[in-house]
């Protein structure tokens, strides 16, 4: 199959690494993105996101002539949709980007082509796109291979996990499933699990909803422990000594484009049946609000005690440690809340994984630690560990970065 051409629509945190991986297996990949700056950056052999080893993979693929980018798709044999699927008002899923990407390639499709959605999608999306294609190109009915194959990678380790993680692949029929499995087998070493499109869609949503529920339990424990004057980090460490207990670590909420979003795709379609999933979303969202209120209270206490306003260091904006991804980040939400309540107070915003931000003025973490009266740890970045902090500082640790036992 190595003579085929692939069109990758969407060159973000998943699309670009996937495109680079495929291209480095000597398959010609034409990447498509609506952002012309992204296109120009990739064609120069560079990257616009932070991900270990991705820069080398892109540079090699572009240099060898197997990866090119543009703002429009071209004729190919395989089309992969890796575009955002955000949610709209009332937390309803928005598949408009998937729809637009599909409409853009419909005139190019031909008999025998393989069409794959990797974007996290509500149940039935693959079938909807199949019907959309058939409505405009009825002559291609039963002549295309259409499948869904969600990614399941960890930011910061994407290039390894794209190759080595198992994949779930579901076609709209058995022939489509087999065709998609043959395609992924060219560059995935993990096991390829065959199913149907609806099950594959639900599998992705289930994986992230499960994580959200587990994190909600840890966050709920942290709320209880705060009121009961118990060190939640020590509690979880001790509870996890039980051979069949594995409680996750609490934080300031849940972020990222997957865990913080995907459960809503289930809740929106099955609100009566998804009670635990919906409640977990409420708990994890509330934790972010609670953290912001705790900082507000600490500032008021400081002002009453010292007769002056406190300067605050907000440590971390990313949705998880050691990455530059701020999508749906609870830390970013908390920082915004603190700034809104601060008025003329002094706030130092720290995020060591990005150089600048359109909204926040960033401060080096060493300077913030030195100048701030209150230090608020929101993300457990490596740079924040083993810091020497003066005893006069008020430290609020929402992510356990200072607890060496965890």
Buried (B, 14 or more C-beta within 10 A) or exposed (E): EEEBBBBBBBBBBBBBBBBBBBBBEEBBBBBBBBEEEBBEBBBEBEBBBBBBEBBEBBBBBBEEEBBBBBEEBEEBBBBBBBBBBBBEEEBEBBBEBBBEBBEBBBEEBEEEBBBBBBBBBBBBBBBBBBEBBBEEBEEBEEEBBBBBBBBBBEBBBBBEBBBEBEBBBBBBBEEBBBBBBEBBEBBBEBEBBBBBBBBBBBBBBBBBBBBBBBBBBBBBBBBEBBEEEEBBBEBBBEEBEEEEEEBBBBBBBBBBBBBBBBBBBBBBBEEEEBEEBBBBBEBBBBBBBBBBEBBBEBBEEBBEEEEEBBBBBBBBBBBBBBBBBBBBBBBBBBBBBBBEBBEEBEBBBBBBBBEEBEEBEBBEBEEBBEEBBBBBBBBBBEBBEEBEEEEEEBBBBBBBBBBEEB
